[in-house]
Amino acid sequence: ASAFVQLSGRQCEAPAPPMAAIDKEARLKKDLATYKRLYNPPNFSMLEKQSSYLQDLLQTASAQNVQVLVVNMPLSKMNTDNLDQKALLAYQSRLDELCRKYDAVFLNLGSAAS
């Protein structure tokens, strides 16, 4: 069924909804499966490796008297529901620990968003 809209006295057929809108649920299911595959089980050795890179950056900035702002961005409830809670806590604790150690400003916006 096509829909019509009135424009300046002319009747025009409204465009069909984009395929993205039609396939939203299928895309969400595929994205969720990909997300779970990438982040579960958690890779704690990767967390340590990435933490060491952040530590190097903070250490260098501190040595050069450069103030650093670290922002922990909020995650949606759907995101946090699909994360290993032990990994999430380890990540948040490590950020807090490193920022305290090197006097970086830590803006934690990381509470679950809706």
Rosetta blueprint (number, residue, H / E / L):
1 A L
2 S L
3 A L
4 F E
5 V E
6 Q E
7 L E
8 S L
9 G L
10 R E
11 Q E
12 C E
13 E E
14 A L
15 P L
16 A L
17 P L
18 P L
19 M H
20 A H
21 A H
22 I H
23 D L
24 K H
25 E H
26 A H
27 R H
28 L H
29 K H
30 K H
31 D H
32 L H
33 A H
34 T H
35 Y H
36 K H
37 R H
38 L H
39 Y H
40 N L
41 P L
42 P L
43 N L
44 F H
45 S H
46 M H
47 L H
48 E H
49 K H
50 Q H
51 S H
52 S H
53 Y H
54 L H
55 Q H
56 D H
57 L H
58 L H
59 Q H
60 T H
61 A H
62 S H
63 A H
64 Q L
65 N L
66 V L
67 Q L
68 V L
69 L E
70 V E
71 V E
72 N E
73 M L
74 P L
75 L L
76 S E
77 K H
78 M H
79 N H
80 T H
81 D H
82 N L
83 L L
84 D L
85 Q H
86 K H
87 A H
88 L H
89 L H
90 A H
91 Y H
92 Q H
93 S H
94 R H
95 L H
96 D H
97 E H
98 L H
99 C H
100 R H
101 K H
102 Y L
103 D L
104 A L
105 V E
106 F E
107 L E
108 N E
109 L L
110 G L
111 S L
112 A L
113 A E
114 S L
